[in-house]
């Protein structure tokens, strides 16, 4: 049993418990339930942004504690001031140290798309996501059958949320459906936990052009962003690289400035080549 199997087994227990404690009619009374969502897809395509989805994550199964005392309010506001396109908030408590109130806290202080980063296996979790203020949800292809993923994506849309479908391999792209808004390629091998952006580069051409594409995990330098942009990626989910520092927001700001500088230098270099007689 790999770590994903363990997480899903635990998630089934949690969902059953939460259904009993917080029934759907109660969730539907949330002030966020009928609030229009902010489009993740549109924000990723904005010309004045770089497509950075900055993540709030306190710990992970592979690295343990990353930043256990980080405060959602300060980090999320700082991310957006730094120029991030959207926020991602982990809500899994057992393995990632997150909680639903983290996302609601981020929603309270930011007008931007917020992705609920969670292991969704049940329609109930979508209703829960809407009730805590999420604009988009993650559906992991590895965890879901094709028909199950499509049904969950349809339900998310009916609730006004967008869908990020995450894949780890080429074969999982077979689960794509029209209800998916964004396709994310996770660069982490689920068996070995090794990470390489080559995974995103290899899958880039296989993702249909009508989907917004993002790369996830293992992105830690500006050169990787430029390389991924060159092969067609429009968004980049980054968490650990920021969260492992004492000031995640400042790390995000520095990273975005480095990307802009690298892009500017690259553009200037190309212009000089074209101008030569």
Phi and psi in degrees as GROMACS dihedral restraints (atoms count N, CA, C in turn):
[ dihedral_restraints ]
;  ai    aj    ak    al  type     phi  dphi    fc
    3     4     5     6     1   -82.1    20    10
    4     5     6     7     1   178.9    20    10
    6     7     8     9     1   -64.0    20    10
    7     8     9    10     1   -34.9    20    10
    9    10    11    12     1   -65.2    20    10
   10    11    12    13     1   -39.9    20    10
   12    13    14    15     1   -60.8    20    10
   13    14    15    16     1   -41.3    20    10
   15    16    17    18     1   -65.1    20    10
   16    17    18    19     1   -41.3    20    10
   18    19    20    21     1   -63.6    20    10
   19    20    21    22     1   -44.0    20    10
   21    22    23    24     1   -66.4    20    10
   22    23    24    25     1   -39.1    20    10
   24    25    26    27     1   -61.2    20    10
   25    26    27    28     1   -43.5    20    10
   27    28    29    30     1   -67.0    20    10
   28    29    30    31     1   -37.4    20    10
   30    31    32    33     1   -64.6    20    10
   31    32    33    34     1   -36.4    20    10
   33    34    35    36     1   -61.3    20    10
   34    35    36    37     1   -40.4    20    10
   36    37    38    39     1   -64.9    20    10
   37    38    39    40     1   -45.5    20    10
   39    40    41    42     1   -62.3    20    10
   40    41    42    43     1   -44.0    20    10
   42    43    44    45     1   -62.5    20    10
   43    44    45    46     1   -42.1    20    10
   45    46    47    48     1   -60.6    20    10
   46    47    48    49     1   -42.3    20    10
   48    49    50    51     1   -66.4    20    10
   49    50    51    52     1   -42.8    20    10
   51    52    53    54     1   -69.6    20    10
   52    53    54    55     1   -33.0    20    10
   54    55    56    57     1   -60.7    20    10
   55    56    57    58     1   -37.4    20    10
   57    58    59    60     1   -73.2    20    10
   58    59    60    61     1   -38.1    20    10
   60    61    62    63     1   -80.4    20    10
   61    62    63    64     1   -37.6    20    10
   63    64    65    66     1  -129.8    20    10
   64    65    66    67     1    78.3    20    10
   66    67    68    69     1   -61.4    20    10
   67    68    69    70     1   157.5    20    10
   69    70    71    72     1   -52.3    20    10
   70    71    72    73     1   -45.6    20    10
   72    73    74    75     1   -56.4    20    10
   73    74    75    76     1   -32.9    20    10
   75    76    77    78     1   -70.1    20    10
   76    77    78    79     1   -43.3    20    10
   78    79    80    81     1   -61.7    20    10
   79    80    81    82     1   -36.8    20    10
   81    82    83    84     1   -69.4    20    10
   82    83    84    85     1   -10.4    20    10
   84    85    86    87     1   -85.7    20    10
   85    86    87    88     1    -4.6    20    10
   87    88    89    90     1   -60.6    20    10
   88    89    90    91     1   145.1    20    10
   90    91    92    93     1   -65.1    20    10
   91    92    93    94     1   -19.9    20    10
   93    94    95    96     1   -86.9    20    10
   94    95    96    97     1   -12.4    20    10
   96    97    98    99     1   -64.2    20    10
   97    98    99   100     1   -35.9    20    10
   99   100   101   102     1  -107.9    20    10
  100   101   102   103     1    15.4    20    10
  102   103   104   105     1   -84.1    20    10
  103   104   105   106     1   130.7    20    10
  105   106   107   108     1   -58.3    20    10
  106   107   108   109     1   140.8    20    10
  108   109   110   111     1   -82.4    20    10
  109   110   111   112     1   157.7    20    10
  111   112   113   114     1   -95.7    20    10
  112   113   114   115     1   130.5    20    10
  114   115   116   117     1   -74.4    20    10
  115   116   117   118     1   115.5    20    10
  117   118   119   120     1   -63.7    20    10
  118   119   120   121     1   -43.4    20    10
  120   121   122   123     1   -57.8    20    10
  121   122   123   124     1   -47.3    20    10
  123   124   125   126     1   -64.9    20    10
  124   125   126   127     1   -40.1    20    10
  126   127   128   129     1   -68.1    20    10
  127   128   129   130     1   -33.7    20    10
  129   130   131   132     1   -68.3    20    10
  130   131   132   133     1   -26.2    20    10
  132   133   134   135     1   -94.8    20    10
  133   134   135   136     1     0.1    20    10
  135   136   137   138     1   -63.5    20    10
  136   137   138   139     1   133.7    20    10
  138   139   140   141     1   -71.9    20    10
  139   140   141   142     1   -21.8    20    10
  141   142   143   144     1   -89.6    20    10
  142   143   144   145     1     4.5    20    10
  144   145   146   147     1  -123.2    20    10
  145   146   147   148     1   167.8    20    10
  147   148   149   150     1  -106.1    20    10
  148   149   150   151     1    -0.2    20    10
  150   151   152   153     1    84.6    20    10
  151   152   153   154     1    17.7    20    10
  153   154   155   156     1   -78.0    20    10
  154   155   156   157     1   121.3    20    10
  156   157   158   159     1  -100.1    20    10
  157   158   159   160     1   104.8    20    10
  159   160   161   162     1   -88.2    20    10
  160   161   162   163     1   129.0    20    10
  162   163   164   165     1  -106.3    20    10
  163   164   165   166     1   141.2    20    10
  165   166   167   168     1  -100.0    20    10
  166   167   168   169     1   112.5    20    10
  168   169   170   171     1  -145.3    20    10
  169   170   171   172     1   121.3    20    10
  171   172   173   174     1   -87.2    20    10
  172   173   174   175     1   -30.1    20    10
  174   175   176   177     1  -155.3    20    10
  175   176   177   178     1   171.1    20    10
  177   178   179   180     1  -148.1    20    10
  178   179   180   181     1   158.3    20    10
  180   181   182   183     1   -63.0    20    10
  181   182   183   184     1   -32.5    20    10
  183   184   185   186     1   -83.5    20    10
  184   185   186   187     1   -33.8    20    10
  186   187   188   189     1  -106.7    20    10
  187   188   189   190     1   -10.4    20    10
  189   190   191   192     1    72.5    20    10
  190   191   192   193     1  -145.7    20    10
  192   193   194   195     1   -65.0    20    10
  193   194   195   196     1   130.8    20    10
  195   196   197   198     1  -109.4    20    10
  196   197   198   199     1   -51.4    20    10
  198   199   200   201     1  -155.7    20    10
  199   200   201   202     1    72.4    20    10
  201   202   203   204     1   -64.5    20    10
  202   203   204   205     1   -19.4    20    10
  204   205   206   207     1  -106.7    20    10
  205   206   207   208     1     9.9    20    10
  207   208   209   210     1   -63.1    20    10
  208   209   210   211     1   143.2    20    10
  210   211   212   213     1  -104.9    20    10
  211   212   213   214     1   127.3    20    10
  213   214   215   216     1   -57.6    20    10
  214   215   216   217     1   -45.9    20    10
  216   217   218   219     1   -56.7    20    10
  217   218   219   220     1   -53.7    20    10
  219   220   221   222     1   -65.1    20    10
  220   221   222   223     1   -44.6    20    10
  222   223   224   225     1   -68.0    20    10
  223   224   225   226     1   -46.0    20    10
  225   226   227   228     1   -66.2    20    10
  226   227   228   229     1   -43.0    20    10
  228   229   230   231     1   -63.0    20    10
  229   230   231   232     1   -43.5    20    10
  231   232   233   234     1   -62.4    20    10
  232   233   234   235     1   -39.2    20    10
  234   235   236   237     1   -58.7    20    10
  235   236   237   238     1   -47.4    20    10
  237   238   239   240     1   -69.9    20    10
  238   239   240   241     1   -36.4    20    10
  240   241   242   243     1   -66.0    20    10
  241   242   243   244     1   -27.5    20    10
  243   244   245   246     1   -74.6    20    10
  244   245   246   247     1   -17.7    20    10
  246   247   248   249     1   113.1    20    10
  247   248   249   250     1    12.7    20    10
  249   250   251   252     1   -64.2    20    10
  250   251   252   253     1   152.2    20    10
  252   253   254   255     1   -85.0    20    10
  253   254   255   256     1   -30.2    20    10
  255   256   257   258     1  -159.8    20    10
  256   257   258   259     1   170.3    20    10
  258   259   260   261     1  -115.4    20    10
  259   260   261   262     1   147.8    20    10
  261   262   263   264     1  -124.6    20    10
  262   263   264   265     1   132.3    20    10
  264   265   266   267     1  -126.8    20    10
  265   266   267   268     1   122.4    20    10
  267   268   269   270     1   -72.8    20    10
  268   269   270   271     1   129.5    20    10
  270   271   272   273     1  -114.0    20    10
  271   272   273   274     1    -0.2    20    10
  273   274   275   276     1   -77.1    20    10
  274   275   276   277     1   126.2    20    10
  276   277   278   279     1   -90.0    20    10
  277   278   279   280     1   -44.2    20    10
  279   280   281   282     1   -60.7    20    10
  280   281   282   283     1   -44.9    20    10
  282   283   284   285     1  -103.7    20    10
  283   284   285   286     1   -23.4    20    10
  285   286   287   288     1  -122.2    20    10
  286   287   288   289     1    -0.7    20    10
  288   289   290   291     1    71.4    20    10
  289   290   291   292     1    17.8    20    10
  291   292   293   294     1   -99.0    20    10
  292   293   294   295     1   178.5    20    10
  294   295   296   297     1  -159.8    20    10
  295   296   297   298     1   160.3    20    10
  297   298   299   300     1   -58.3    20    10
  298   299   300   301     1   -36.2    20    10
  300   301   302   303     1   -66.1    20    10
  301   302   303   304     1   -21.4    20    10
  303   304   305   306     1   -62.9    20    10
  304   305   306   307     1   -44.1    20    10
  306   307   308   309     1   -68.0    20    10
  307   308   309   310     1   -42.0    20    10
  309   310   311   312     1   -62.4    20    10
  310   311   312   313     1   -36.8    20    10
  312   313   314   315     1   -63.9    20    10
  313   314   315   316     1   -43.8    20    10
  315   316   317   318     1   -63.4    20    10
  316   317   318   319     1   -40.6    20    10
  318   319   320   321     1   -61.2    20    10
  319   320   321   322     1   -37.9    20    10
  321   322   323   324     1   -61.0    20    10
  322   323   324   325     1   -33.5    20    10
  324   325   326   327     1  -108.4    20    10
  325   326   327   328     1    -1.8    20    10
  327   328   329   330     1  -137.1    20    10
  328   329   330   331     1   135.1    20    10
  330   331   332   333     1  -103.1    20    10
  331   332   333   334     1    94.9    20    10
  333   334   335   336     1  -167.5    20    10
  334   335   336   337     1   167.0    20    10
  336   337   338   339     1   -68.2    20    10
  337   338   339   340     1   135.7    20    10
  339   340   341   342     1  -123.3    20    10
  340   341   342   343     1   122.1    20    10
  342   343   344   345     1   -91.3    20    10
  343   344   345   346     1   129.5    20    10
  345   346   347   348     1   -84.4    20    10
  346   347   348   349     1   110.6    20    10
  348   349   350   351     1   -89.1    20    10
  349   350   351   352     1   104.4    20    10
  351   352   353   354     1  -152.8    20    10
  352   353   354   355     1   163.4    20    10
  354   355   356   357     1   -97.1    20    10
  355   356   357   358     1    89.9    20    10
  357   358   359   360     1   -89.5    20    10
  358   359   360   361     1   124.2    20    10
  360   361   362   363     1  -131.2    20    10
  361   362   363   364     1    -3.5    20    10
  363   364   365   366     1  -143.9    20    10
  364   365   366   367     1   143.0    20    10
  366   367   368   369     1   -55.9    20    10
  367   368   369   370     1   -32.0    20    10
  369   370   371   372     1   -55.1    20    10
  370   371   372   373     1   -38.7    20    10
  372   373   374   375     1   -66.4    20    10
  373   374   375   376     1   -25.7    20    10
  375   376   377   378     1   -72.5    20    10
  376   377   378   379     1   -43.0    20    10
  378   379   380   381     1   -63.2    20    10
  379   380   381   382     1   -40.8    20    10
  381   382   383   384     1   -62.5    20    10
  382   383   384   385     1   -42.7    20    10
  384   385   386   387     1   -58.8    20    10
  385   386   387   388     1   -45.0    20    10
  387   388   389   390     1   -63.7    20    10
  388   389   390   391     1   -38.2    20    10
  390   391   392   393     1   -69.8    20    10
  391   392   393   394     1   -22.9    20    10
  393   394   395   396     1   -98.3    20    10
  394   395   396   397     1    -0.2    20    10
  396   397   398   399     1   106.7    20    10
  397   398   399   400     1    13.5    20    10
  399   400   401   402     1   -75.1    20    10
  400   401   402   403     1   147.1    20    10
  402   403   404   405     1  -102.4    20    10
  403   404   405   406     1   -23.1    20    10
  405   406   407   408     1  -146.8    20    10
  406   407   408   409     1   155.4    20    10
  408   409   410   411     1  -128.4    20    10
  409   410   411   412     1   155.0    20    10
  411   412   413   414     1   -97.5    20    10
  412   413   414   415     1   129.6    20    10
  414   415   416   417     1  -119.8    20    10
  415   416   417   418     1   117.9    20    10
  417   418   419   420     1   -93.0    20    10
  418   419   420   421     1   116.3    20    10
  420   421   422   423     1   -57.5    20    10
  421   422   423   424     1   -34.3    20    10
  423   424   425   426     1   -62.4    20    10
  424   425   426   427     1   -27.1    20    10
  426   427   428   429     1   -93.9    20    10
  427   428   429   430     1   -11.5    20    10
  429   430   431   432     1  -129.8    20    10
  430   431   432   433     1   144.9    20    10
  432   433   434   435     1   -74.4    20    10
  433   434   435   436     1   159.6    20    10
  435   436   437   438     1   -57.4    20    10
  436   437   438   439     1   -46.7    20    10
  438   439   440   441     1   -69.2    20    10
  439   440   441   442     1   -32.9    20    10
  441   442   443   444     1   -68.1    20    10
  442   443   444   445     1   -42.9    20    10
  444   445   446   447     1   -62.3    20    10
  445   446   447   448     1   -43.2    20    10
  447   448   449   450     1   -63.1    20    10
  448   449   450   451     1   -43.1    20    10
  450   451   452   453     1   -64.0    20    10
  451   452   453   454     1   -41.1    20    10
  453   454   455   456     1   -68.2    20    10
  454   455   456   457     1   -38.9    20    10
  456   457   458   459     1   -64.0    20    10
  457   458   459   460     1   -41.6    20    10
  459   460   461   462     1   -62.0    20    10
  460   461   462   463     1   -42.2    20    10
  462   463   464   465     1   -65.6    20    10
  463   464   465   466     1   -41.5    20    10
  465   466   467   468     1   -58.9    20    10
  466   467   468   469     1   -43.7    20    10
  468   469   470   471     1   -63.5    20    10
  469   470   471   472     1   -38.6    20    10
  471   472   473   474     1   -65.0    20    10
  472   473   474   475     1   -23.6    20    10
  474   475   476   477     1   -91.7    20    10
  475   476   477   478     1    -0.3    20    10
  477   478   479   480     1    88.2    20    10
  478   479   480   481     1    12.1    20    10
  480   481   482   483     1  -104.8    20    10
  481   482   483   484     1   154.4    20    10
  483   484   485   486     1   -93.3    20    10
  484   485   486   487     1   166.4    20    10
  486   487   488   489     1  -124.1    20    10
  487   488   489   490     1   126.9    20    10
  489   490   491   492     1  -104.1    20    10
  490   491   492   493     1   114.7    20    10
  492   493   494   495     1   -96.3    20    10
  493   494   495   496     1   125.5    20    10
  495   496   497   498     1  -103.6    20    10
  496   497   498   499     1   131.3    20    10
  498   499   500   501     1  -122.5    20    10
  499   500   501   502     1   155.0    20    10
  501   502   503   504     1  -116.3    20    10
  502   503   504   505     1   -10.5    20    10
  504   505   506   507     1  -153.1    20    10
  505   506   507   508     1   166.1    20    10
  507   508   509   510     1   -60.7    20    10
  508   509   510   511     1   -41.3    20    10
  510   511   512   513     1   -62.9    20    10
  511   512   513   514     1   -27.2    20    10
  513   514   515   516     1   -72.3    20    10
  514   515   516   517     1   -15.2    20    10
  516   517   518   519     1   -66.9    20    10
  517   518   519   520     1   -15.7    20    10
  519   520   521   522     1   -64.4    20    10
  520   521   522   523     1   -17.4    20    10
  522   523   524   525     1   -87.9    20    10
  523   524   525   526     1    -0.5    20    10
  525   526   527   528     1   -59.8    20    10
  526   527   528   529     1   141.3    20    10
  528   529   530   531     1  -141.1    20    10
  529   530   531   532     1   166.0    20    10
  531   532   533   534     1   -66.8    20    10
  532   533   534   535     1   -16.9    20    10
  534   535   536   537     1   -78.8    20    10
  535   536   537   538     1    -8.4    20    10
  537   538   539   540     1   -80.2    20    10
  538   539   540   541     1   136.1    20    10
  540   541   542   543     1  -100.0    20    10
  541   542   543   544     1   -37.8    20    10
  543   544   545   546     1  -134.5    20    10
  544   545   546   547     1   137.1    20    10
  546   547   548   549     1  -107.1    20    10
  547   548   549   550     1   125.2    20    10
  549   550   551   552     1  -112.3    20    10
  550   551   552   553     1   132.0    20    10
  552   553   554   555     1  -101.9    20    10
  553   554   555   556     1   117.0    20    10
  555   556   557   558     1   -87.7    20    10
  556   557   558   559     1   123.6    20    10
  558   559   560   561     1   -82.2    20    10
  559   560   561   562     1     2.2    20    10
  561   562   563   564     1   -94.6    20    10
  562   563   564   565     1   128.2    20    10
  564   565   566   567     1   -75.1    20    10
  565   566   567   568     1   122.2    20    10
  567   568   569   570     1   -69.9    20    10
  568   569   570   571     1   -19.6    20    10
  570   571   572   573     1   -87.2    20    10
  571   572   573   574     1   -45.3    20    10
  573   574   575   576     1  -102.9    20    10
  574   575   576   577     1   -16.4    20    10
  576   577   578   579     1    66.8    20    10
  577   578   579   580     1    10.2    20    10
  579   580   581   582     1   -71.4    20    10
  580   581   582   583     1   152.3    20    10
  582   583   584   585     1  -129.2    20    10
  583   584   585   586     1   135.6    20    10
  585   586   587   588     1  -153.7    20    10
  586   587   588   589     1   131.3    20    10
  588   589   590   591     1   -70.7    20    10
  589   590   591   592     1    -8.2    20    10
  591   592   593   594     1   -59.2    20    10
  592   593   594   595     1   -28.3    20    10
  594   595   596   597     1   -60.4    20    10
  595   596   597   598     1   -46.3    20    10
  597   598   599   600     1   -65.5    20    10
  598   599   600   601     1   -41.9    20    10
  600   601   602   603     1   -62.5    20    10
  601   602   603   604     1   -41.2    20    10
  603   604   605   606     1   -67.3    20    10
  604   605   606   607     1   -33.5    20    10
  606   607   608   609     1   -90.1    20    10
  607   608   609   610     1   -10.1    20    10
  609   610   611   612     1   -52.5    20    10
  610   611   612   613     1   -49.6    20    10
  612   613   614   615     1   -72.0    20    10
  613   614   615   616     1   -17.7    20    10
  615   616   617   618     1   -83.4    20    10
  616   617   618   619     1   -15.1    20    10
  618   619   620   621     1   -85.7    20    10
  619   620   621   622     1   121.3    20    10
  621   622   623   624     1   -53.4    20    10
  622   623   624   625     1   142.0    20    10
  624   625   626   627     1   -65.1    20    10
  625   626   627   628     1   -19.8    20    10
  627   628   629   630     1   -73.8    20    10
  628   629   630   631     1   -11.5    20    10
  630   631   632   633     1   -97.4    20    10
  631   632   633   634     1   139.4    20    10
  633   634   635   636     1   -69.8    20    10
  634   635   636   637     1   138.0    20    10
  636   637   638   639     1  -115.3    20    10
  637   638   639   640     1   135.2    20    10
  639   640   641   642     1  -130.2    20    10
  640   641   642   643     1   155.4    20    10
  642   643   644   645     1  -111.9    20    10
  643   644   645   646     1   139.4    20    10
  645   646   647   648     1  -128.5    20    10
  646   647   648   649     1   144.2    20    10
  648   649   650   651     1    76.4    20    10
  649   650   651   652     1   137.7    20    10
  651   652   653   654     1    75.1    20    10
  652   653   654   655     1    13.9    20    10
  654   655   656   657     1   -95.2    20    10
  655   656   657   658     1   114.0    20    10
  657   658   659   660     1  -134.8    20    10
  658   659   660   661     1     6.4    20    10
  660   661   662   663     1  -146.8    20    10
  661   662   663   664     1   152.7    20    10
  663   664   665   666     1   -61.9    20    10
  664   665   666   667     1   -34.2    20    10
  666   667   668   669     1   -61.1    20    10
  667   668   669   670     1   -35.0    20    10
  669   670   671   672     1   -65.8    20    10
  670   671   672   673     1   -37.9    20    10
  672   673   674   675     1   -62.9    20    10
  673   674   675   676     1   -46.8    20    10
  675   676   677   678     1   -61.3    20    10
  676   677   678   679     1   -41.7    20    10
  678   679   680   681     1   -64.1    20    10
  679   680   681   682     1   -42.7    20    10
  681   682   683   684     1   -69.4    20    10
  682   683   684   685     1   -35.9    20    10
  684   685   686   687     1   -62.9    20    10
  685   686   687   688     1   -39.2    20    10
  687   688   689   690     1   -62.7    20    10
  688   689   690   691     1   -27.0    20    10
  690   691   692   693     1   -99.4    20    10
  691   692   693   694     1     7.3    20    10
  693   694   695   696     1   111.7    20    10
  694   695   696   697     1     6.1    20    10
  696   697   698   699     1   -83.2    20    10
  697   698   699   700     1   139.1    20    10
  699   700   701   702     1  -110.7    20    10
  700   701   702   703     1    -9.5    20    10
  702   703   704   705     1  -144.6    20    10
  703   704   705   706     1   158.4    20    10
  705   706   707   708     1  -146.5    20    10
  706   707   708   709     1   114.4    20    10
  708   709   710   711     1   -90.8    20    10
  709   710   711   712     1   118.3    20    10
  711   712   713   714     1  -130.1    20    10
  712   713   714   715     1   125.4    20    10
  714   715   716   717     1  -129.5    20    10
  715   716   717   718     1   -63.4    20    10
  717   718   719   720     1   -58.2    20    10
  718   719   720   721     1   -39.7    20    10
  720   721   722   723     1   -58.4    20    10
  721   722   723   724     1   -34.3    20    10
  723   724   725   726     1   -85.7    20    10
  724   725   726   727     1   -46.9    20    10
  726   727   728   729     1   -68.4    20    10
  727   728   729   730     1   -22.6    20    10
  729   730   731   732     1   -75.9    20    10
  730   731   732   733     1    -6.8    20    10
  732   733   734   735     1   -92.8    20    10
  733   734   735   736     1   166.3    20    10
  735   736   737   738     1   -69.8    20    10
  736   737   738   739     1   -25.9    20    10
  738   739   740   741     1  -133.4    20    10
  739   740   741   742     1    86.1    20    10
  741   742   743   744     1   -55.9    20    10
  742   743   744   745     1   -39.3    20    10
  744   745   746   747     1   -64.3    20    10
  745   746   747   748     1   -41.2    20    10
  747   748   749   750     1   -66.8    20    10
  748   749   750   751     1   -37.9    20    10
  750   751   752   753     1   -62.6    20    10
  751   752   753   754     1   -39.7    20    10
  753   754   755   756     1   -65.1    20    10
  754   755   756   757     1   -44.1    20    10
  756   757   758   759     1   -61.1    20    10
  757   758   759   760     1   -45.1    20    10
  759   760   761   762     1   -63.4    20    10
  760   761   762   763     1   -41.3    20    10
  762   763   764   765     1   -62.7    20    10
  763   764   765   766     1   -45.4    20    10
  765   766   767   768     1   -64.1    20    10
  766   767   768   769     1   -39.6    20    10
  768   769   770   771     1   -64.2    20    10
  769   770   771   772     1   -38.5    20    10
  771   772   773   774     1   -65.1    20    10
  772   773   774   775     1   -38.9    20    10
  774   775   776   777     1   -63.9    20    10
  775   776   777   778     1   -47.3    20    10
  777   778   779   780     1   -61.2    20    10
  778   779   780   781     1   -40.3    20    10
  780   781   782   783     1   -66.0    20    10
  781   782   783   784     1   -42.6    20    10
  783   784   785   786     1   -65.3    20    10
  784   785   786   787     1   -41.9    20    10
  786   787   788   789     1   -64.0    20    10
  787   788   789   790     1   -40.5    20    10
  789   790   791   792     1   -64.2    20    10
  790   791   792   793     1   -43.2    20    10
  792   793   794   795     1   -65.7    20    10
  793   794   795   796     1   -38.4    20    10
  795   796   797   798     1   -65.7    20    10
  796   797   798   799     1   -41.5    20    10
  798   799   800   801     1   -65.3    20    10
  799   800   801   802     1   -42.6    20    10
  801   802   803   804     1   -63.6    20    10
  802   803   804   805     1   -40.3    20    10
  804   805   806   807     1   -63.8    20    10
  805   806   807   808     1   -42.8    20    10
  807   808   809   810     1   -65.3    20    10
  808   809   810   811     1   -39.4    20    10
  810   811   812   813     1   -63.2    20    10
  811   812   813   814     1   -39.9    20    10
  813   814   815   816     1   -65.0    20    10
  814   815   816   817     1   -38.3    20    10
  816   817   818   819     1   -65.6    20    10
  817   818   819   820     1   -39.8    20    10
  819   820   821   822     1   -70.3    20    10
  820   821   822   823     1   -28.2    20    10
  822   823   824   825     1   -82.0    20    10
  823   824   825   826     1   -12.7    20    10
  825   826   827   828     1   -66.3    20    10
  826   827   828   829     1   137.8    20    10
